[in-house]
Amino acid sequence: MRILMVVLFLLAGTFCVPGCSSSGNGDSNKLTDKEKTDLVNFARYFLTKNDKFATQKQKAYILKNEPTMKIHYIAPKTGKAVMDWVLKDKTLRVICRGEFCTDKMQWKVAVYKSSKPKVISSGASYSPNKKKLTRDDFSDLLNRK
């Protein structure tokens, strides 16, 4: 009887502790919908408060429309997020790297002249036609910790 009670206690503890159950699929390591929305809202705020990136009409479009967003994770809630707003004559790309939703994130804005993004300066570090990102691409961030 005592052994049965211990086994039941251990099983109950396994299901109550987050991250210990076998049914978890690792979603706690990814950004929640609210965190993704926060990233997009911060990018919108930055783009619309600075007059060098967009006109008033383009700013209205940025505020109303969702960007295309790609996220590459290298650790729990850490990696690189790329948000693109494709406008009529240019593409605005906001890139954030590091620990998401913290003050340790690095932000970058790139403006592309055509609707198809391409690297036009050495500062742009993301291109959809390039190789798949690996941990080496984030070595500077990983070594800082």
N, C-alpha and C positions, 0 to 999 in steps of 0.2 A: 504494500500500500504506500509506503514511504517513497519507494522508487517511482511509482506512478505519479505521485504528487510532485516530485522533483522534475520529472519529464514534462508534465503539464505546465509547471512554472517556467521552465526553460523555453518551451514552445510559445507560451504566451508572451514572454519577454522578447523573443525574436520578432514577433509580429508587431509589437508596440514600439520598438526602437527604430527610428527612421534609418533607412539605408541598410538595414540588416536582413530584411526579408528578401526572399528569393524572387518575389514577384516584381521588384523594382526594375525599371528599365533605364535608369540613369538620367531621367529628366531633371533631377535636381541639379545636375551639372550644367544644364542649358538655361538660357535666359527665359524668364516667364513672359507672357504676352504683355504684362504691364511694364516690365523692364525694357522690352523691345520698343514699346510705345514711348517710354521715357527717352530712349536713345534718339528716336525719330524726332520727338518734340524738341530736344536740345539742338539737333542739327537744323531743324526748321528755324528755331529762334536765332541761331548763329547766322544762317543764310539771309534771313529777312531783316536783321538789324544792321547788316553791312551792305552799303549801297554798291560796292564794287562787284558783287557777284550776280545781282539780278535787278531787273527793272521792277517797277511797281506791279505791272501785269504779271510778270514771272513770279514775283513774290506771292501774289494771290493764288497762282497755280500751285506753288509749293505748299502753301498752307492748306489747300483743299484736297490735294491728291497725295496718295501714299507712294513712297518710293519703292523701287525694286530693291530688295535687301538680301544680301548673302552674308552668312556668318560662318566662320571657320573657327572651331574650338581647338585649343591646344591644352587646356586644363579646365577645371570647373570654372565656368563663367569668366573665362579668359581666352583671348584670341584676337580675331580681326573681324570687324563688321564693315561692310561696304554698302552704302545707300546711294542710289542713282535716281535723279529726277531728269527725265529726258524732255527737254523743252524743244521749241520749234527750231531754233538755230544753234543750240548748244546743249551739252549735258553737264549737269552739276553733280559731282561725286563727293560725298563726305565719307572719309575713312577714319575709323577709330580702332585703336589697337591697345592691348593691355588688359587689365582687369576691368571688365565692364561695370558701369554704374559706380565707379569710384573716382577719386581725384587723381589716380595713377594712370588714367587713360590718356593716350596721345591722340590728338585730333588733327585732321588734315583735310583741306578742301582742294579739289582739282576742278578746273573748268575746261571742258573740251569743246572745240568749235563746231564739230559736226554732231549728228545724232548718234553716230556709232563711236563709242569710247575707244580711244587709242592713246598710247603714251606719247605726249608731246613735250614732256620735260623729264629730266632725270629724277625729279622729286616724286613722280607718280610711281608707287610701288605695287600697284595692282593692275593686272590686265587679264581679262577672261580667257585670252588665247594662250596664256603662259602655262607652265607646268603646275601641277597640284602643289599646294603649300605644304611644307613640312615643319617640323620643330626647329630646324636650322634657320628658317625664315624669321623666327622669333627669338633667336638665341640672345639678342641684346636685352630683351625683356626678361627672359628666364634667368639670366646671370645676375640681374640686379637684385633679386630677392634674397 
